[in-house]
Each structure stands twice: as structure tokens, then as C-alpha cells.
Amino acid sequence: MRASRFDVSAASARRYTVLLWGPALVSMLSGCMLGGDRLDLAVDIPPAYRAAHGPAYAAPPALDWWGAFRSGELTALIQEAQASNLDVAAATARITQADALARIAGAALLPTVNLSGSATRSKSSSASSTGIPTALGGGSSERDSYSASLSGSYEIDFWGKNRAASRAAEENAVATRYAQDVINVTTMAAVANAYFQVLTAQERLAAARRNLSSGVRVLDLIKQRVDAGTASALETATQEGLVATVRAALPLLEQTLQQNRVALGVLIGRPPEYLRVRGGSLYRLAVPRITPGVPADLLLQRPDIRQAEAALAGAQANVEVARAQMLPSISLTAQGGYQSALVSTLFTPDAAFYSIAASLAQPIFDGFRLQGNLEQQQGRQIELLQLYRKAIVAGFGDVENALIAVQQSAVRERLQRDVLDASRRAFTIVDTRLTEGTVDLITVLTTQQNLIQAEDNLATARLARLQAVVSLFQALGGGWTPAPLTRSAKLQ
């Protein structure tokens, strides 16, 4: 399926007509001639995701998607990050700046009016430059002058230059809002992943301590066999090496735990020293089921695509500005007021004055500066077009990758759980036989190592599955759904 910006399925077309202002961009950009060629806005949109299973048409993820993991602590952390994350706060400040720039750009559409008033007292010299009095009787003269005037100027936007500049600034403000949404979605995913890292480190630490305890107990049994003459010093040293290996892994796991707690503190805008994360069992978290819907829905669900769309619309407006700058500029100016030597006669009809002027300026030769500016804006427009198309294609790729990761990580976790169950049964049997003295120590060592590795691998597999689910939420826009916007409401 191809679209002159994008086509949608019949079931989704009405929703796009209501929510998406983009069709206006299609007609606007399609009519723009760059070097004699129309912009090619065609984007291939697949009818369905290859890795998707389940209903094709589904609602987008909920705005509070993190609640599906059923962790009150995770929900509290994400809500705090929404309110206090410093990157989100900085993005909000950039919105304020963009809105102000849009108002500044829009000011050119209105006349400029100034009110001025002055009062002056002057004294002339009583002597000429040669020192001779200027008149018999000499002396200097003093004069008073008072004035009050109103002046105005207006550039007739005959070619739409100022309107296009205002529209470019408005689109930049819209893109800035979408950029904040991108940061917000990314931050929420980062909080969830950091929290899952904390739980995983806790789980691996607990497993390592259990295995350390088991290893020490086995070592004591081996030492008893050495004392009884049924085991050698080599077997003792081998078991001691295994115990030391497990013990040496504890600091790294503790470091991972503490550093992810620090990362959580930074994400929620709080000094890590004041953050307390209780954590818990990694396996008590629910694993949400997500239906991705159809690929066409992604064009509405991902703020980065909408950001690229707004940037492209702004670039089109800048091209119009650059083209209009090569055409004549027509300006009107007017001034009127009162001027008098006496305050009492300042506002009398005889003291009134006015002036009206019109001017036209046409660039003739500027060393091809304006032509170069037009070509630069056209090149920027084409660049942003390709980035817009890339954002769409990359979005489809993100969802496909996340779907594959969700499916395969679930299979991996299930298989790894089978490995752990088998390793635990084997260690239970070996432990019993070791107590009875009917098993060789190589089998004991191998069984312990398999159990340690299986427990660690299961925790890692569980983490990968949870992170894959978060990646799918993020790829689908993180529950972000834009409210219908009208042009007049965008900057409010």
C-alpha cells in the first residue's frame, strides 16, 4: 500500500479525518514545485505487522500502560517522574520559548503604532564664532517646543511572506510540543527499565546468596569426607574455588543494584541519597498482553512521527518566505500630531501636522543572496521530508522488533524455567547422595554450577521479557494519543 502522505484502511479513515490535520499538509506540499518536480510524499504502509498475532484492529496502549505490570511502587515512581523529571521540565520551557517566537513572528501581520511626546527648551548662542555679538543689543534667546504625535507603519503582505513566516513559527511550536511528548514517553520507559533492573539485581543477589550457602554446606561435607579419608585435597580446593567464584559475583550484583537505584533517582528528579526503592520479586510482576493494531495507526500514536510532520510543514512555510523575499515589498507609514511653542496652543488646529508615505522596494541584485537562501530552504525541506519518511519506516521497524522480542523472550523464559526446574531436581538428588557418600564430587560440582547458571539465566530472561514489553509500549507511542487540534488552538 502506498500513500501520497499516507493511506489508511477503511476502518480507520474516518478517525484520521477527525484527528489528523495532516491532509492539509499533503495538498500544501504536493503543490510546491522544487526545481520543477513535485515532492514525492509516497510512503509504503503495510496492511499488518508480520510478527503480530491476534486482532488486527485494536485500541492503542492505555495512557497509564505501566499499571498493567501491577506494581504499586513502579506506578508511584513513574508518576513522580512525570511531575519532576528535569528533561520533561526543560522541554516544557522550550514550549514557552517556541510560543513566544510564534507570537513575535505573527507581529509582522499587524501594524506597528507608537505614541511619542516631547518637551524641549533651547537657548541659542549670544555670540558668533568670532566672538562678535549676533545683533546690536546682543544677548541670547530661549525657545520652548512641545509636540505629541502618533506614528504607524505597516508592510502589506501582498505575497504572503509574513503569513508564511508566522505559520513556520507556529509549526515549530507544534513540533516542540511533540518533542516534549517524545521525551515524556522515553522517560517513562527508562523509569520502568531501571526499576526492572533493580528487581533483577535483587533476584540475582538472592539466588547468589542461596547458592553461596549451599556451596559452603557442600564444602563442609567434602571436608568431612577428607577427614574420613574418602576425599582428596584436590576436591576440597575445587569446591573452595566454586564458593569463591560465587562470593566474588556478589559485589558486581550489589553495584548493579545500587547504580540502578541512582538512575531512578535521576529520572524522577530527586537526589539519589533521598530515594528508597523497596523492590521485590521479579516474578510477581504481571506481563501485559499488547495488541499492536494496524501499522497505519502508528502515524497517529507516535509523537516523533508527528514532530517530523510538523517540522516538514514549517520547512514548507520557510520556502514560501524565501520565495516571497525575492518579490517587491510594499510599506505604508503615517505620522500625525501636534507641535507648538506653547503648551496652551499645543492641541489647537493650527498646531496639527501629519505625513503619509508609501514605499516600494524590489531587490535587483544582491550577489544571489536571496536565491541562495531559497535554495537552502528548499534543500532543508527535502531533508525534512526524508526524515519524516524515515520516522515512519523506523516506527514500523521498532514495532516489528519489539513484537519479535516479546515473543522470543517469552519462549526463552519458558525454556529457561524448564532448565532451572531440571537443575534443581538434579541438585536435590546429588545433595542427598553426597550426604550418603554415594556420589562422586565431579558430579556434585557440575550440578552446582548448572544450578547457579540456571537461576541467573532465568532472572536475565525474565528481565529481557519485561524490557521487551516496555519496548513494545514505547514503539507504539507509549499510550500517547493526541487530542484533536485546530489551528487556532495549537498555541493556547
N, C-alpha and C positions, 0 to 999 in steps of 0.2 A: 504494500500500500504506500502511495506517495501523496504528499500534500503540498500545496502551494504555501504553506506555512505549517499546517498540519491538518490532516483529515481525521475524523473521529468516527466511531461506529454510530449506527443509527440510534442505539440506545443511549449514547452519551451526547449526541449532538445538541439537544435542547439545553442541557446543563451548560455546555460550553458557550452557547449563545447568551445565556444569562450571566455567567460568571466572568467570562474572558473578554477583555477589551481588545484582545489581540487582532481580531479581524480588521479593525481599523488600521492596524499596523500593516496588514497584508496589502490593502489597497494603496496605502500611502507609499510603501516601499516598492511595490510592483510597478508603480507609475514613475519611479525615479530612474532616470537614464544616466548611467555611468559609462562614459566612453561609448555611447550608442547602444549598450546592452542593458537589458533589464536584469535586476537582481534575481538570481536563482534561489528561491526560498524552499525548494523541494526538500523534504526530509522523509526518509523511509520510516514508516511506523509499522512494526509487526502486529499482527492481529492478537497474538498471545505470547506470553513468556514460554520459552522452550522448557525450562525447568519447573514450571508451575504445575501444581496438581490441585484439583478442586474446582469450584465455580469460577468462571472467567470474570463475571461481574460481581464485584464485592465492594463493600464500603471501605474507604481508606482507614488506616490505623487511627485509633482514638487519640485525641489530643494528649491525654494522660496515659500514654501507652505503657509507661513504666509500672503502673498499677497492676498490670497483668502478671507481673512476677510475684505478686502477693508478698511484698516485703515492706512493712511499715517504715523501716529505717531508710530503705532506698527511696521511698516516696518523699520522706522528710528531707533527705539530702538534695534531691532534685528540686523540690520546691524552694529550698533555701538558695540553691544555685540560680534559679530563675529570678529571685529577688535581689541577689547580692553579687552575682558573678561580675567581675570587673570588665571583662571583654564585652559582655552584653551592655553594661553601663556606658562604656566608651562608644559602642555602636549607637546607642540612644543619643548621645551627644552629637554624633555625626549626622543624625537625622535632623537635629535642631539647626546645625550649620547648613545642611542642604536646603532646608525650608527657607532659611534666611537668604541664601543665594538665589533661590527661585523668586522670592519677593523683590530682590534687587534687580534681577533680570526683567521682571514684569513691570518695573517702574518706568521703563522706556516707552511703554504703551500709553502712558498718561502724560499730560503737560506738566512742565515744571513752573511753579509760581513762587515768586519771592516778594516779600514786603520789606521795604527799606525806608529809613528816615535818617535825617542828619541835621545837625545844627552847627554852624561854623561862624567864628568871629576871626577876622583877619585884619592886619594892620600893615599898611604899605610903608616903605622906607621914606624918611623925611629928607634924604639926600640922594643925589645921583651917585654913580660910581666914582665921579671925580671929587665928591665931597661938597659940590655946589648945591644949595637948596633947589628943589624941583620947581618952586614957584615963589614969587615975592610973598612975603609973609610966612613962607616955609611952614614947617610942621608936617606931621604925618596924619593920615586918615584911617579910620577904622570902619569896617563894614561887617554887617551881620547877614547870614544867609541861612534860610531854613528850607527844607524840602521833605516831601513824603511821596513815595512812588510805589507802584505795583508793577512788577515785570513778569513776563511769562514767555516760555519758549516751548515749541512742540515740533517734533520731527514726524512728518506724515509717513506712516508706514505703508507706502504705496506698494512696495514689493514684498511685504510680509517679513522683512528682516527681523524686526523687533518681536513680532509674534513667534517666529521660529526660535529666536534666542530664548524667549520665555518658555516655550514648550520644551526646549532642550534642558533647561534648568529644572523644570517640573519632572521630566523623565529621570533626571539624575536623582532627584529627591525620592522618587518611587523606587529606583534601583537601590538607594541607600536603605530604604525600609526593608526591601527583600534581603539585603546583605545582613541586616540585623537578624532577620529570621534564620538565615543560614548559620550565623554564629550561635543563635539560641539552640537550634537543633543539634549542632555539633557539640555544644557544651553539655546538653542533656545526655547524649550518647557517651561522652567522655566520663561523666559522673557515674553512669551505670557500669561502664567497663572498669573504672577504677575500683568501684565497690565490689565487683565480682572478683577482681584481683585480690582484694583484701580477704574475701571469703576463701578463695583458693589457697592463698598463703596460710591462712588459719587451718584449713583442712590438711594441707601437706605437712604443716608443723605437727599437728595432732597425730597424723599417721607416722611421721618420722619418730616421734617420741614413743609411740606404741612399739614400733619396730626396734627402737633402741632398747626398750625394756625387755622385749623378747630376746634380742641378741645377747644382752647381759645375762639373762637367765640361762640361755643355751651355753654361753661361755662358762658359767658356773658348773653346769652339768659336765661339760668337757673336762674341766679341771678336776672334777671328782673322778672321772674315768682315768685321767692321767695319774691321780693319786692311787687308783686301784690297779694301775699298770695296764689298762686296756686302751689307752690313747697315748699319742705321742706329743712332744712339744711342738712339732710342725702343725698339728691340728689345732692346738691352742693358739698358736701365732696366727693362723689363718682366720680363726673366729675373731680374734682380737682386731685383726685388720678390717673385718666386716663391721664390727662395732665402732671402730674409729671412723670408718667412712660415713656411717650413718650420723655419728655425732658431728662430723665436720660439715655435714649438709645443713645443720640447724642454723648457724649464723647467716647463711645466704638466704634461707627462707625467712628468718626474722627481719633481715634487711629489706626483702621484698615487701613484707607486711608493713613495716614502718614507712617505707618510701611511698607506698600507695596511699597510706593514711595522709601523708603530707600532700600528695597530689590532690586528694579530695578536699583538703583544707584550702588549697589554692583555687580550686574550681568553684568553691562556694564563697570565695572572698573573705575567708576567715584565717587568721594566723593558725598554722597547724598545731601550735602548742595548746590552743584552746579547743581543739576538735577531739571529740571522743567518739569512736566508732565501735559499737558493740560487736557487730558481725554476727556470726552464727554458722549454721551448717549450709554448705554449698548445695546440698542435695534436697533441702527443704524448699528451695525456690521453685515456683511453678515455671514451666516452659510454655510460653504462649504459642498458639497456633495462629498463623497470619495468612490471609488470602490476599495476594498482591493485586487482584483486579486485572484490567487490561492495560497494556503499555500506554495507550492514549491518555489514560487518567493521570499518568505521571507528569504530563505537561502542566497540570493544574496543581499537583500535590507537592512539587519540589520548588522551594523558593529560589534555588540557584538558577533554575531554568527561567523563572520569571524575572530574576535580576538581569540575566543576559538579554532577555527580551526587552526590558526597559532601557538597557544601555544601547541596544540597537536602535530603538525608537529615538533616543536622544541623539545618536550619531546622524540619523536622517535629518533631524532638525538642524544640526550644525552644518550639514551640507547645504541646506536651504539658506542659512545665514551667509555662508561663504559665497554662494552664488549671488545673493542679493547685494552683497558689498561691492560687486562689480558694476552695479546699476546706479543711476542718479539718486542723490539724496536731496530731499526737499524739506526745508526747515522754515518755520514761521516764528517770528519774535515780535513782541509788543511790549511797550512800556508806557505808562501814563501816571500822572500825579500832579503835585503842586509844588511850586518853588517861589519863594518870596524873600525879600529882605526884612520883612516884619512878620512876627508871629500873628499879629491881628489880621493881616491880609493874606495869610498862607492859604486858606481854603476858600478864597474868592474866585469867581470865574476868570478874572484876569490873570491869576497865578497858575492856571492849569496848563499842562503841556502833555503831549503824547507823541509816540512814534510807533510805526508799524513797518515791518520789513519781512520780505520773503527772500529766501536764497535757495539756489540750486547748485549742487556740486556733482560733477561727473569725473570719476577717475579717468585719466587719459593714458598716462604712462607712469608706472611705479616700479619699474625694474622687474615686472612679473611677480611682485609680492602677492597680490590678490589671487592670481592664477595658481601660484604655488600653494597658497592657503586652501583654495578649493580642492586641488588635487590631494593635499594632505588629508582633508576631511573626508574625501571620497575613499581614500585608502583606509582610513580609520573605520569607515562604515563597513567596508568589505571585511576587514579584520574582525570586527564585532559580529558580523553575520556568520563568519566561520566559527567563532567562539560560541555563538548561540546554537548553531547546529551541533557543535561538539558537546555542549552541555546536555542536549537531548540524547545524543547517542551514548555519551558516558553515563547518563542516568539509566538508560536501558541496561548497559553493561553492569552497573552497580547492583541493580536488582537481580539480574541473572546470577552474578557471582554470589550474592547473598543467599539466593534460593538454593544454589548448589551447596554452599557451605552449611546451611541449615539442614539439608537432607543428609549430607555425608557425615556431618558431625554427630547427628542423631544415631546413624548406623555405627559410627566409630564408638560412641559411648556405650551402646548396647553390647557390642562385641567385647569392649574392654571390661565391662561389668562381668561378662562371662569368664573372661580371663582371671579377674580378681576372685570370683567365686571358686574357680578351679584351684587357684593358688592357695586360697585359704583352706580348702579341704585337704590339699596336699600337705600344707604345713601342720595342720592338726594331726594328720596321720604320722608325719615324721616326728613331731613333738612327743607323741605318745610312745613311739618306738625308741626314741632317744632315751626317754626315761627308763624304758625296759632294757636298753642296751642292745637292741636288735637291729640297728641301722648304722650304715657307715656314715662318717662325718662329711664326706664329699656330697652325699645326697642331702644332708642337713643344710650345708652351706648353699647349695644350688637352690633348694626350696626357699630358704630365707631371702635370697637375692631376688628370686622370681616374685615373691610376695611384696617385697619392698617396691620393686619396679612397677608391679601391677597397681598398687594403691596410688602411687604417684601418677601413673599414666591415666588412671580413671579420673583423678582430680583435674588433670590437664585437659582431658577430653570433655569433661563437664564444662569447664571454663570456655573451651572453644565453641561448644554448642550455644551457651548463653551469649557469647560475644557475636556469634553468627546471627542470632535472633535480633540483637541490638543493631547490627549492621543492616539487616533487612528493614527494620523500622526506620533507620536513618535513610536508607536508599529510597524508601517510599515517601520520604518527606517528613518523617518523624511526627506524623499526625497533623502537620501544618496544612491548613486549608484556608485560603484567602477569602475574606468576605467580599461580596460584590462591591466594586468601586466604580464610582462615576468620576469623570474628570474633575468636577468641582469639589469632590470630597477628598481627593488624594492628598491635599496639603493641609487638611484640617486636623 
